Amino acid sequence: MARGTIFLVLGFICTQTFGQGTVMPATNRDSNVVKQLFFAGLREKMSENYVVASTNFNKIVGLDPNNHAAYFELANANLRLDKLTEAEQNIKQAIKLNADNLWYWRLLGEVYKRNNKMPELIEVFNQLIRIDPENDAYYFDKANAQFLANQLDAAKKTYDEIQVKFGDSRDLTNARKRFQANGSATESDIVKLLEGNQADVKNYLYAAGLLLQKGNDPEALKVLVKAQKLEPDNFEVNLALADIYRRQKNDEAAFASLKLAFESAEMPLTEKVKIIVALFPKLSQPIVAKNVTELSKLVAEKNPNDAKALALYGDVLYQQNNLKEALAQYQAALKLNEQVYVVWEQVINIQTLLGHYDDAVKVGDEALTIYPNQASLYYYMAYALYKTGKYEPALGNLKTSLQLDVENKSLQAQIYALQGDIFINQNNFSAAKTAFEKAISIEPDNYLIMNNYAYYLALKNDDLTKAAKYAETAANGMLNNPSVIDTYAFILFKQQKYDLAKTWIEKALQNNSDKNGVYLERYGDILFMKGEKDQAVIQWQKAKEAGNGSEVLIKKINEKKYFK
């Protein structure tokens, strides 16, 4: 019953998530707590747990009131929760701290659109033009906002400005046709105007957006279908269609539209990455897993020389436990760009999970030539060395890792826990106990470390009271982990608390399949000690049928007696 040390790595995609609009700020209080809260908030956001995400970002701004990225993410979460007032306050604070961030102004624009604040929206486009004066889309959007605010003269001037700056275009000609209509501009006016202006896909998209804001999905769908007929390969149209179909729970149509968008070379790779990442929490659903795999494979095939695209496909495969295929994608990504540290980590991680420890050591040595100061890399190297029986080099790497990172408490706890594993294998139980106690003191809610330590104590019959305390805490903290629950049952058995041990081993069997030979043998041992000898033999026999062929088990069955 070996207990392996479990370590986590941040995927390549997590780095990419910050690519548009979210950059971890270098603040005066860039503490480990703030970093952990930020990443925790992003994870909750990706899982669409916006209430929890907003809680994390609120904590950050409480600790660090100058953290503009946290205000941006807080505004994002509140917008998703339809807390428009709070979202507006949050994004305005982010802009106050960093007035030149394009994505902050764009989010404020989304808030104003939802609130139908057209005059304020005009000023947002002024700021976007200030930041990115060569993007004609902002000028057209400004003119649209002026038109909807009934500032017709101002809109005409903006179109004149577009002509002077960018020259004549079909978009400009079509946009100017709206002035053929008289009176104030309304949502209905825009849609009616579009009926006679079928060449202007940009305005169709804008009209569809207005209809969606009003909750009029059926009319928005009609507008987008017309737009798609004009430009079947327009990725923005296909993305909008996919969103509506998704809201209508028409998954087949949603995926078909999303695939059309992904096939477009005009759709930015960063947008494709964001969409696929957002679907990660739903990969447990077979249809989602199938579609996401197809989309990420499509991205990789269309971008064979882009490390991000290959690593994205690798992440999707990794999330589905297709380790060998994921490893191939990560290795291909490294050949294109060896300057992405998290991909190195993923390669070593997968090689370790596959049991290719010698390969992991070789890759680790190569990675260290590029990243000699990465504490976590020394930890991963130490783990691979430990698994190959090279205990002293492993301990040396762990010492270096501790010296390089004195702030990452989670990593420190893992280092001391691995030290404990190594000392156990070196028959230095006293040193192992010291290492495990340090690990638990650093990270007192790490139930896996507690579980491993408790199991070692039980094997040595050393301080079963402490072992039971740790095992009970771990079992209650991980009620869906049969291995952890089994450890507690094992210790209770050794304490001769057979009734309680029976309760917990039954929980382990409930949370696992009934074909685990180790748990079934333990169940039989407990029943025997309770005097239920016939039932004990039945469970031992089940353990044998489940593949447990140990000599001791066979002896128990043959002699109908318990043996250690």
C-alpha positions as CSV (number, residue, x, y, z in Angstrom):
1,M,0.0,0.0,0.0
2,A,2.5,2.6,-1.2
3,R,1.5,6.2,-0.6
4,G,3.0,8.4,-3.4
5,T,3.8,12.0,-3.0
6,I,1.3,14.0,-5.1
7,F,2.5,17.3,-6.6
8,L,0.7,19.8,-8.7
9,V,1.9,21.9,-11.6
10,L,0.3,25.0,-13.1
11,G,-0.6,24.2,-16.8
12,F,0.7,26.2,-19.7
13,I,-2.8,27.5,-20.3
14,C,-2.9,29.3,-16.9
15,T,0.0,31.4,-18.1
16,Q,-1.9,32.2,-21.3
17,T,-5.0,33.2,-19.5
18,F,-3.3,36.3,-18.4
19,G,-2.6,37.2,-22.1
20,Q,-5.5,39.4,-22.7
21,G,-6.5,41.9,-20.0
22,T,-5.1,40.2,-17.0
23,V,-1.5,40.7,-15.9
24,M,-0.3,39.9,-12.5
25,P,0.8,43.3,-11.2
26,A,4.1,44.0,-9.6
27,T,2.8,45.8,-6.5
28,N,4.4,47.0,-3.3
29,R,2.6,44.1,-1.6
30,D,3.2,41.4,-4.1
31,S,3.1,38.8,-1.2
32,N,2.6,35.1,-1.5
33,V,-0.9,35.5,0.0
34,V,-1.9,37.9,-2.8
35,K,-0.5,35.6,-5.4
36,Q,-2.3,32.6,-4.0
37,L,-5.6,34.5,-3.8
38,F,-5.2,35.8,-7.3
39,F,-4.7,32.4,-8.8
40,A,-7.5,31.0,-6.6
41,G,-9.8,33.7,-8.0
42,L,-8.9,32.9,-11.6
43,R,-9.5,29.2,-11.0
44,E,-13.0,30.0,-9.6
45,K,-13.6,32.3,-12.5
46,M,-12.7,29.6,-15.1
47,S,-15.1,27.3,-13.3
48,E,-17.8,30.0,-13.5
49,N,-17.9,30.2,-9.7
50,Y,-18.1,34.0,-9.8
51,V,-19.3,34.5,-6.2
52,V,-16.3,32.7,-4.8
53,A,-14.0,34.4,-7.4
54,S,-15.3,37.8,-6.3
55,T,-14.6,36.9,-2.6
56,N,-11.0,36.2,-3.5
57,F,-10.5,39.4,-5.4
58,N,-12.2,41.4,-2.7
59,K,-9.6,40.0,-0.2
60,I,-6.8,41.1,-2.5
61,V,-8.0,44.7,-2.8
62,G,-8.4,44.7,1.0
63,L,-4.7,43.7,1.4
64,D,-3.5,45.7,-1.6
65,P,-5.7,48.7,-2.5
66,N,-3.4,49.5,-5.5
67,N,-3.8,46.1,-7.2
68,H,-5.6,47.3,-10.4
69,A,-5.6,43.8,-11.9
70,A,-7.7,42.5,-8.9
71,Y,-10.2,45.4,-9.4
72,F,-10.4,44.4,-13.1
73,E,-11.2,40.8,-12.2
74,L,-13.6,41.8,-9.5
75,A,-15.4,44.0,-12.0
76,N,-15.5,41.0,-14.4
77,A,-17.0,38.8,-11.7
78,N,-19.6,41.3,-10.7
79,L,-20.6,41.9,-14.3
80,R,-21.2,38.1,-14.6
81,L,-23.3,38.3,-11.5
82,D,-25.3,41.2,-13.0
83,K,-24.1,43.5,-10.2
84,L,-23.7,46.4,-12.6
85,T,-23.2,49.2,-10.0
86,E,-20.5,47.3,-8.3
87,A,-18.8,46.3,-11.6
88,E,-18.8,49.9,-12.7
89,Q,-17.2,51.0,-9.4
90,N,-14.6,48.3,-9.6
91,I,-13.5,48.9,-13.2
92,K,-13.4,52.7,-12.6
93,Q,-11.0,52.1,-9.7
94,A,-8.8,49.9,-11.9
95,I,-8.7,52.7,-14.5
96,K,-7.9,55.2,-11.8
97,L,-4.8,53.1,-11.0
98,N,-3.9,52.3,-14.6
99,A,-5.5,54.6,-17.1
100,D,-3.7,53.2,-20.1
101,N,-4.9,49.6,-20.0
102,L,-6.9,48.9,-23.1
103,W,-8.8,46.0,-21.6
104,Y,-9.9,48.0,-18.5
105,W,-11.6,50.6,-20.8
106,R,-13.2,47.9,-22.9
107,L,-14.7,46.3,-19.8
108,L,-16.1,49.7,-18.7
109,G,-17.6,49.9,-22.2
110,E,-19.4,46.6,-21.6
111,V,-20.8,47.9,-18.3
112,Y,-22.1,51.1,-20.0
113,K,-23.7,49.0,-22.8
114,R,-25.5,46.9,-20.3
115,N,-26.6,50.1,-18.5
116,N,-27.5,51.7,-21.8
117,K,-25.3,54.7,-20.9
118,M,-24.6,55.9,-24.4
119,P,-23.0,59.3,-23.6
120,E,-20.6,57.7,-21.1
121,L,-19.9,55.0,-23.7
122,I,-18.8,57.6,-26.2
123,E,-16.1,58.8,-23.8
124,V,-14.9,55.2,-23.4
125,F,-14.3,55.0,-27.2
126,N,-12.5,58.3,-27.0
127,Q,-10.1,56.7,-24.5
128,L,-9.7,53.6,-26.6
129,I,-8.9,55.7,-29.6
130,R,-6.3,57.6,-27.5
131,I,-4.7,54.3,-26.5
132,D,-5.0,52.6,-29.9
133,P,-5.5,55.3,-32.6
134,E,-4.9,53.0,-35.5
135,N,-7.8,50.7,-34.8
136,D,-10.7,51.9,-37.0
137,A,-13.2,49.7,-35.1
138,Y,-13.1,52.1,-32.2
139,Y,-14.1,55.0,-34.4
140,F,-17.0,53.1,-35.9
141,D,-18.1,52.0,-32.5
142,K,-17.9,55.6,-31.3
143,A,-20.1,56.7,-34.2
144,N,-22.6,54.0,-33.4
145,A,-22.8,55.1,-29.8
146,Q,-23.3,58.7,-30.9
147,F,-26.0,57.6,-33.3
148,L,-27.8,55.7,-30.5
149,A,-27.4,58.7,-28.2
150,N,-29.1,60.8,-30.9
151,Q,-25.9,62.8,-31.4
152,L,-26.3,62.7,-35.2
153,D,-24.1,65.7,-36.0
154,A,-21.3,64.3,-33.8
155,A,-21.6,60.9,-35.5
156,K,-21.3,62.5,-38.9
157,K,-18.1,64.3,-37.8
158,T,-16.7,60.9,-36.6
159,Y,-17.4,59.4,-40.0
160,D,-15.7,62.3,-41.6
161,E,-12.7,61.7,-39.3
162,I,-12.7,58.0,-40.3
163,Q,-12.6,59.0,-44.0
164,V,-9.7,61.4,-43.5
165,K,-7.7,59.0,-41.3
166,F,-8.5,55.6,-43.0
167,G,-9.9,56.5,-46.4
168,D,-13.1,55.4,-48.1
169,S,-14.4,51.9,-47.4
170,R,-17.5,49.8,-47.9
171,D,-18.0,49.8,-44.1
172,L,-18.0,53.6,-44.0
173,T,-20.3,53.9,-47.0
174,N,-22.8,51.5,-45.5
175,A,-22.6,53.1,-42.0
176,R,-23.4,56.5,-43.4
177,K,-26.7,55.2,-44.9
178,R,-28.2,55.2,-41.5
179,F,-28.6,59.0,-41.7
180,Q,-31.3,58.4,-44.3
181,A,-33.6,57.7,-41.3
182,N,-35.0,60.7,-39.5
183,G,-35.9,61.1,-35.8
184,S,-34.3,59.5,-32.8
185,A,-32.4,56.3,-33.1
186,T,-33.7,53.2,-31.3
187,E,-32.9,49.6,-31.2
188,S,-35.8,48.9,-33.6
189,D,-34.6,51.6,-36.0
190,I,-31.2,49.9,-36.2
191,V,-32.6,46.5,-37.0
192,K,-35.0,47.9,-39.6
193,L,-32.2,49.9,-41.2
194,L,-30.1,46.7,-41.5
195,E,-32.9,45.0,-43.5
196,G,-31.9,47.4,-46.3
197,N,-28.2,47.3,-45.7
198,Q,-27.3,43.6,-45.9
199,A,-23.6,44.2,-46.7
200,D,-22.7,45.7,-43.3
201,V,-21.9,42.6,-41.1
202,K,-20.4,44.8,-38.4
203,N,-23.7,46.6,-37.8
204,Y,-25.5,43.2,-37.8
205,L,-23.2,42.2,-35.0
206,Y,-23.9,45.4,-33.2
207,A,-27.6,45.1,-33.6
208,A,-27.5,41.5,-32.4
209,G,-25.6,42.7,-29.3
210,L,-28.3,45.2,-28.5
211,L,-31.0,42.6,-28.9
212,L,-29.1,40.2,-26.6
213,Q,-28.8,42.9,-24.0
214,K,-32.5,43.2,-24.0
215,G,-32.9,39.5,-23.7
216,N,-34.4,39.2,-27.1
217,D,-32.5,36.1,-28.2
218,P,-34.8,34.9,-31.0
219,E,-34.5,38.2,-32.9
220,A,-30.8,38.3,-32.3
221,L,-30.5,34.8,-33.8
222,K,-32.4,36.0,-36.9
223,V,-30.0,38.9,-37.3
224,L,-27.0,36.7,-36.9
225,V,-28.3,34.1,-39.3
226,K,-28.6,36.8,-42.0
227,A,-25.1,38.0,-41.2
228,Q,-23.7,34.5,-41.6
229,K,-25.3,34.2,-45.0
230,L,-23.4,37.3,-46.0
231,E,-20.0,36.2,-44.5
232,P,-20.1,32.4,-43.6
233,D,-16.5,32.5,-42.5
234,N,-16.8,35.5,-40.2
235,F,-15.6,34.2,-36.9
236,E,-17.3,36.9,-34.8
237,V,-20.7,36.0,-36.3
238,N,-20.1,32.3,-35.7
239,L,-19.0,32.9,-32.1
240,A,-22.1,34.9,-31.5
241,L,-24.2,32.2,-33.0
242,A,-22.5,29.6,-30.9
243,D,-23.3,31.6,-27.8
244,I,-27.0,31.9,-28.6
245,Y,-27.3,28.2,-29.4
246,R,-25.5,27.4,-26.1
247,R,-28.0,29.5,-24.2
248,Q,-30.8,27.7,-26.0
249,K,-29.2,24.4,-25.0
250,N,-28.8,23.4,-28.6
251,D,-25.3,21.9,-28.1
252,E,-24.9,20.4,-31.5
253,A,-25.6,23.7,-33.3
254,A,-23.4,25.6,-30.8
255,F,-20.4,23.3,-31.5
256,A,-20.9,23.5,-35.2
257,S,-20.8,27.3,-35.1
258,L,-17.9,27.3,-32.7
259,K,-15.9,24.9,-35.0
260,L,-16.6,27.3,-38.0
261,A,-15.2,30.1,-35.9
262,F,-12.1,28.1,-35.0
263,E,-11.4,27.2,-38.6
264,S,-11.1,30.9,-39.4
265,A,-7.5,32.1,-39.7
266,E,-8.8,35.6,-38.7
267,M,-9.8,34.5,-35.2
268,P,-6.9,35.3,-32.8
269,L,-5.2,32.4,-31.2
270,T,-5.5,34.0,-27.8
271,E,-9.3,34.0,-28.2
272,K,-9.3,30.3,-29.1
273,V,-7.2,29.6,-26.0
274,K,-9.5,31.5,-23.7
275,I,-12.6,29.6,-25.0
276,I,-11.0,26.2,-24.6
277,V,-9.7,27.0,-21.1
278,A,-13.2,28.1,-20.1
279,L,-14.4,24.7,-21.0
280,F,-11.8,22.8,-18.9
281,P,-14.1,22.5,-15.9
282,K,-16.7,20.7,-18.0
283,L,-14.3,18.1,-19.5
284,S,-15.9,15.4,-17.3
285,Q,-18.9,15.6,-19.6
286,P,-18.2,13.2,-22.6
287,I,-19.7,15.4,-25.3
288,V,-17.7,18.5,-24.0
289,A,-14.5,16.4,-23.8
290,K,-15.0,15.2,-27.4
291,N,-15.7,18.7,-28.7
292,V,-12.9,20.4,-26.9
293,T,-10.4,17.7,-28.0
294,E,-11.5,18.3,-31.6
295,L,-11.2,22.0,-31.3
296,S,-7.8,22.0,-29.6
297,K,-6.5,19.4,-32.2
298,L,-7.8,21.8,-34.9
299,V,-5.9,24.7,-33.4
300,A,-2.7,22.6,-33.2
301,E,-3.0,21.4,-36.8
302,K,-3.6,24.9,-38.1
303,N,-0.7,26.3,-36.0
304,P,2.0,23.6,-36.2
305,N,4.8,26.2,-35.6
306,D,3.2,27.8,-32.6
307,A,4.3,26.4,-29.2
308,K,1.1,27.8,-27.5
309,A,-1.1,25.9,-29.9
310,L,0.7,22.6,-29.3
311,A,0.8,23.1,-25.6
312,L,-2.9,23.9,-25.6
313,Y,-3.7,20.6,-27.2
314,G,-1.3,18.9,-24.7
315,D,-3.2,20.5,-21.8
316,V,-6.6,19.2,-23.2
317,L,-5.1,15.7,-23.5
318,Y,-3.5,15.9,-20.1
319,Q,-6.8,16.9,-18.5
320,Q,-8.3,13.7,-19.9
321,N,-5.4,11.6,-18.6
322,N,-4.2,10.9,-22.2
323,L,-0.6,11.2,-20.8
324,K,1.4,9.7,-23.7
325,E,-0.4,11.8,-26.3
326,A,-0.1,14.9,-24.1
327,L,3.6,14.3,-23.6
328,A,4.2,14.2,-27.4
329,Q,2.5,17.6,-27.7
330,Y,4.5,19.2,-24.9
331,Q,7.7,17.9,-26.3
332,A,6.9,19.3,-29.7
333,A,6.1,22.6,-28.1
334,L,9.5,22.6,-26.4
335,K,11.3,22.0,-29.7
336,L,9.7,25.2,-31.0
337,N,10.2,27.3,-27.8
338,E,12.2,26.1,-24.9
339,Q,11.6,29.3,-23.0
340,V,8.2,28.3,-21.5
341,Y,9.0,27.0,-18.0
342,V,5.6,25.4,-17.2
343,V,5.9,23.2,-20.3
344,W,9.1,21.8,-18.9
345,E,7.3,21.1,-15.6
346,Q,4.5,19.3,-17.5
347,V,6.9,17.1,-19.4
348,I,8.7,16.1,-16.1
349,N,5.4,15.6,-14.4
350,I,4.0,13.3,-17.1
351,Q,7.3,11.3,-17.3
352,T,7.1,10.8,-13.6
353,L,3.4,9.8,-13.7
354,L,4.3,7.3,-16.4
355,G,7.1,5.9,-14.3
356,H,9.8,7.1,-16.8
357,Y,11.9,8.4,-13.9
358,D,15.3,8.3,-15.8
359,D,13.8,10.3,-18.6
360,A,12.4,12.8,-16.1
361,V,15.9,13.2,-14.6
362,K,17.4,13.8,-18.0
363,V,14.8,16.4,-18.9
364,G,15.2,18.0,-15.5
365,D,18.9,18.4,-16.0
366,E,18.3,20.0,-19.4
367,A,15.7,22.4,-17.9
368,L,18.1,23.4,-15.1
369,T,20.5,24.7,-17.7
370,I,17.9,27.2,-18.8
371,Y,16.2,27.8,-15.4
372,P,18.8,27.3,-12.7
373,N,16.9,29.3,-10.1
374,Q,13.5,27.6,-10.2
375,A,12.9,26.0,-6.8
376,S,10.1,23.8,-7.9
377,L,12.2,22.3,-10.7
378,Y,14.7,21.0,-8.1
379,Y,11.8,19.5,-6.2
380,Y,10.5,17.6,-9.3
381,M,14.1,16.5,-10.0
382,A,14.4,15.3,-6.4
383,Y,11.2,13.3,-6.8
384,A,12.4,11.5,-9.9
385,L,15.8,10.8,-8.3
386,Y,14.0,9.4,-5.2
387,K,11.9,7.1,-7.4
388,T,15.2,5.8,-9.0
389,G,16.7,5.1,-5.6
390,K,19.2,8.0,-5.8
391,Y,18.5,9.2,-2.3
392,E,21.5,11.5,-1.6
393,P,21.2,13.4,-4.9
394,A,17.5,13.8,-4.2
395,L,18.2,15.2,-0.8
396,G,20.7,17.6,-2.3
397,N,18.1,18.9,-4.8
398,L,15.6,19.4,-2.0
399,K,18.1,21.4,0.0
400,T,18.6,23.6,-3.0
401,S,14.9,24.0,-3.5
402,L,14.5,25.2,0.1
403,Q,17.2,27.7,-0.3
404,L,15.8,29.2,-3.5
405,D,12.2,29.7,-2.3
406,V,11.6,30.7,1.3
407,E,8.0,32.0,0.7
408,N,6.1,29.2,-1.0
409,K,4.7,27.4,2.0
410,S,3.0,24.7,-0.1
411,L,6.2,23.8,-1.9
412,Q,8.1,23.8,1.4
413,A,5.6,21.4,2.9
414,Q,6.0,19.1,-0.1
415,I,9.8,19.2,0.2
416,Y,9.8,18.2,3.8
417,A,7.3,15.4,3.1
418,L,9.5,14.1,0.3
419,Q,12.4,14.3,2.7
420,G,10.4,12.1,5.0
421,D,9.7,9.6,2.3
422,I,13.5,9.4,1.5
423,F,14.5,9.0,5.1
424,I,12.0,6.2,5.5
425,N,13.7,4.4,2.6
426,Q,17.0,5.0,4.3
427,N,15.7,3.5,7.5
428,N,16.2,6.8,9.3
429,F,12.8,6.9,11.0
430,S,13.8,9.6,13.5
431,A,14.8,12.0,10.7
432,A,11.6,11.1,8.8
433,K,9.4,12.0,11.7
434,T,11.1,15.4,12.1
435,A,10.6,16.1,8.4
436,F,6.9,15.1,8.4
437,E,6.3,17.2,11.5
438,K,7.8,20.2,9.8
439,A,5.7,19.6,6.7
440,I,2.5,19.5,8.7
441,S,3.4,22.5,10.8
442,I,4.0,24.5,7.6
443,E,0.8,23.3,5.9
444,P,-1.6,22.0,8.5
445,D,-4.4,21.4,6.1
446,N,-2.5,19.2,3.7
447,Y,-4.4,15.9,4.4
448,L,-2.3,13.8,2.0
449,I,0.9,14.5,3.9
450,M,-0.9,13.8,7.2
451,N,-2.2,10.6,5.7
452,N,1.2,9.4,4.6
453,Y,2.8,10.2,7.9
454,A,0.1,8.5,9.9
455,Y,0.5,5.4,7.7
456,Y,4.2,5.3,8.3
457,L,3.7,5.7,12.1
458,A,1.2,2.8,12.0
459,L,3.6,0.5,10.1
460,K,6.2,1.2,12.8
461,N,3.7,0.9,15.6
462,D,5.1,4.2,16.7
463,D,2.7,6.6,18.6
464,L,-0.6,5.2,17.3
465,T,-2.4,7.9,19.2
466,K,-0.8,10.6,17.1
467,A,-1.2,8.5,14.0
468,A,-4.9,8.1,14.7
469,K,-5.3,11.8,15.2
470,Y,-3.7,12.7,11.9
471,A,-5.5,9.9,10.1
472,E,-8.9,11.0,11.4
473,T,-8.3,14.6,10.4
474,A,-7.2,13.5,6.9
475,A,-10.1,11.1,6.5
476,N,-12.7,13.7,7.5
477,G,-11.1,16.2,5.2
478,M,-11.1,13.8,2.2
479,L,-14.2,11.7,2.6
480,N,-14.2,10.8,-1.1
481,N,-10.7,9.4,-1.0
482,P,-10.8,5.7,-0.3
483,S,-7.1,5.4,0.2
484,V,-7.1,8.0,3.0
485,I,-10.1,6.5,4.6
486,D,-8.5,3.0,4.5
487,T,-5.4,4.4,6.3
488,Y,-7.7,5.5,9.2
489,A,-9.4,2.1,9.3
490,F,-6.0,0.4,9.3
491,I,-4.9,2.5,12.3
492,L,-8.2,1.9,14.2
493,F,-7.6,-1.9,13.5
494,K,-4.2,-1.7,15.1
495,Q,-5.7,0.1,18.1
496,Q,-8.2,-2.7,18.4
497,K,-11.1,-0.4,17.8
498,Y,-12.8,-2.8,15.6
499,D,-16.4,-1.4,15.5
500,L,-15.1,2.0,14.4
501,A,-12.6,0.4,12.0
502,K,-15.5,-1.5,10.4
503,T,-17.4,1.7,9.9
504,W,-14.5,3.4,8.1
505,I,-13.4,0.4,5.9
506,E,-17.0,0.2,4.7
507,K,-16.8,3.9,3.7
508,A,-13.6,3.1,1.8
509,L,-15.4,0.4,-0.1
510,Q,-18.4,2.6,-0.8
511,N,-16.2,5.3,-2.3
512,N,-14.2,2.8,-4.3
513,S,-15.1,-0.3,-6.4
514,D,-15.9,-3.5,-4.5
515,K,-12.9,-5.1,-6.3
516,N,-10.0,-3.6,-4.3
517,G,-8.2,-6.5,-2.9
518,V,-6.4,-4.6,-0.3
519,Y,-9.5,-3.0,1.2
520,L,-11.4,-6.3,1.0
521,E,-8.6,-8.1,2.9
522,R,-8.7,-5.4,5.6
523,Y,-12.4,-5.7,5.8
524,G,-12.0,-9.5,6.4
525,D,-9.4,-8.9,9.1
526,I,-11.7,-6.5,11.0
527,L,-14.6,-8.9,10.7
528,F,-12.5,-11.7,12.0
529,M,-11.4,-9.7,15.1
530,K,-15.1,-8.9,15.7
531,G,-15.8,-12.6,15.8
532,E,-17.6,-12.7,12.4
533,K,-15.3,-15.4,11.1
534,D,-17.5,-16.8,8.3
535,Q,-18.0,-13.3,6.9
536,A,-14.3,-12.6,7.2
537,V,-13.5,-15.6,5.0
538,I,-16.0,-14.4,2.4
539,Q,-14.3,-11.0,2.3
540,W,-10.8,-12.6,2.0
541,Q,-12.1,-14.8,-0.8
542,K,-13.4,-11.6,-2.5
543,A,-10.0,-10.0,-2.1
544,K,-8.3,-13.0,-3.8
545,E,-10.8,-12.8,-6.7
546,A,-10.0,-9.1,-7.0
547,G,-6.4,-9.9,-7.7
548,N,-4.8,-9.9,-4.2
549,G,-2.6,-13.0,-4.3
550,S,-0.4,-12.5,-1.3
551,E,0.8,-15.5,0.6
552,V,-0.6,-14.3,3.9
553,L,-4.0,-13.8,2.3
554,I,-4.0,-17.4,0.9
555,K,-3.0,-18.7,4.3
556,K,-5.9,-16.8,5.9
557,I,-8.3,-18.4,3.5
558,N,-7.0,-21.9,3.8
559,E,-6.7,-21.9,7.6
560,K,-9.7,-19.6,8.2
561,K,-7.6,-17.6,10.6
562,Y,-6.1,-14.1,10.8
563,F,-2.3,-13.8,10.3
564,K,-0.3,-10.6,10.3
